[in-house]
Amino acid sequence: MIDIVLDLQFGDVGKGRIVDHLAGDYEVVARFNGGANSGHVIKYNGKEIALHLIPSGIFYGKICVIGNGVVIDPISLKNEIEMLEKEGIEVRKNLIISTNAHIVTPNHILFEIDDYNSNKIGTTKRGIGPCVCDKVDRIGLRVCDINKKLIDDFEKYHWELKFKESLEFLLTLQIAKLSNYLNDSSVKILAEGAQGTLLDIDHGTYPYVTSSNTTIGSVMTGLGVSHKNIRKVFGLFKAYMTRVGNGPFITELDDETGEKIRKIGHEFGATTGRPRRCGWLDILSLRYACMINGITDLVMTKSDILNDFDEVKTCIGYSYFDKDYQEDFNFFDYSMVSDKEVKPIYKTFKGWNTLTNKEPLDEYIKYIESEVGVPITLVSTGKDRDDIYERIIINEKLIMDGELHKNLGYF
């Protein structure tokens, strides 16, 4: 049985923290895509810890899987494991790596740093794109290809000593073919993704996207599991939106409001430290992401960041201005949205100021549910592990009939 956690925006919605919250109910937490270009920040024993490759279930002592869909930078992995071990967290006995996962080499990173297109798009320069290119070109290096002879011949490949040492370290970890294990319906698995739906190589804001699929299909290909075993699909989104790197962002706030959100929300990349672009929530893109991923449960994160706002806005449509006419759009299409003449149409909500005043927040939540057609079952209200509350679905039949906004409440 597999439940899935997906990001419905541009990444950075707090997937790691939600996985950490959910992980107690599962035996395995499995990462299925991306590489060290993503960062999940978890607050553990009062300290914020950033993970880049290891699944967030590691803090619960769960079996953690790095699937074949992940591209692994062995230097980054070694550093991450050693960092976690210094914090007293058991990693090696709980971590299993797929034999078919591809390896990011120093040459991949150097190539991406110098690549004009990568600089234009605004990638993290972690070598992910070039590694994926070699994978598709069928000349990539996989975990199962690493052996003593390959390591001893490292000078032939112009690899640095640090990379050689990280490959030797990798061989000391648990490496296995995982499909049989992950398809066992008696094993409760939580699948954890990297990046966000709007950065999907096929369904995102191309070409300003990541190098892999970030949507639900990537779970099956990235872990080698059947769709028949999928149960719940949790879709995560912030109460607002952010984006790192270049590319269209229709609700971006390049003003004092955007800067206020960035400052209060500490919106800086966990991997690169770059300031994130901030804007209001876009209902159209959220509805689109729910549709293509088959989302069963929505999770709204960082609602507390908007505590100090008297008004909160949500984009409910787009306006396109061309000479003498205006046309309103109520569907999501980034081939259109990428045009600079497209402007957001906003609906304004009363701010909730503090989370003790739940009525305005509840109005905001119920509006999102009514527009998207998926219940919000978890709401994050702060950084601590306990700052997440579950909402009660009163009548599932009425939700199925499309009247969920009239029949939802929460603690």
Secondary structure, DSSP 8 states (H G I E B T S, - for coil): -EEEEEE-SSS-S-HHHHHHHHGGG-SEEEE-S--TT--EEEEETTEEEEESSS-GGGGGT-EEEE-TTSEE-HHHHHHHHHHHHHTT---TTTEEEETT-EE--HHHHHHHHH-HHHHHHT---SSHHHHHHHHHTT---BGGG--HHHHHTGGGGT--HHHHHHHHHHTTSEEE--HHHHT-TTS-EEEE--S-GGG-TTTSSTTSS-SS--STHHHHHHHT--GGGEEEEEEEEESSEEE-SSS--TTB--SHHHHHHHHHHT-B-TTT--B-EEE-EEHHHHHHHHHHHT-SEEEEE-GGGGTT-SEEEEEEEEEEEETTEEEEE-S--HHHHTSTTEEEEEEEEE--SSTT-HHHHHHHHHHHHHHH-S-EEEEE-SSSTT-EEEEEES-HHHHHTT-GGGSEEE-
